[in-house]
Amino acid sequence: MPRKGAEVVDVRYDRIKIDDDRHKSVLFQFDEKEVWLPRSLIEVNIDDKTVAMPAWKAEQEGIEGYVV
């Protein structure tokens, strides 16, 4: 997860496309957009289909519109 003090947001995803322990990142799908997110920066909640990440990362990846 992000450094202490960093703003964390929950982002709703449509599906996880690739989640394999061999990869250091997870491939998420947000509508038609696919985004690789590093495991070191995220926490996934499968039950409500959200991924917690630093706000700056959501903005950098262009998925801030999916913040819940």
N, C-alpha and C positions, 0 to 999 in steps of 0.2 A: 504494500500500500504506500501511498504518498508520504512525503516527509511530514513531520508534525507541524501543525499550523497551516498546512495547505488546505484550501477549500475543496471539499469532496462533494460530488454530485452523483445522484442515481440516474442512470440513463436506461430507458426501456428499449430492448432490442426485439427484433422479430424472430431471429433464430441464431443458434450457434452453428456455423458451418464446419469448422475444424477445431476440435478440442482434443489434442493428443499430448500426452505427457512428454513426448519426444520434442515438442516444439516449445519455444520460449514465449510464444505468442498464441493468442486465440483469435480465430476469424469469426467476426460477428456480422450479421446482416441487419441493417436498419433500412426498412423499405427496400429500395433497389441498390442502396449503397452498401458496399462491403468494406469493413475496416479491420485490420489486424491491430490488436491491443496487447501490449506486453503483460505477461502474468505478474510481473513485479509491481505493476501500478494498479491492478484491478482486484476486485472481489466480486464474484458472480453469485447472484441469488436466482437459482433455477426456478423456484416456486413462483416468484412474481415477474420473472423474465427481465430482471434489471441487472445492471453491472455498475458498481461503484468505482469511481475513478476521480482523479484530480480534475477540477473544473478547467484548468488550462489545457489538459489533454483532450477533453471533449471539444473545446473550442478549436484547438489545433487540427483535429480530425474532421471538423465540420458537422458534428453530431449534437451540438448544444441544443438544437431544436427538439431533441428527444428526451431532454431532462424532465423527470417527473417530480 
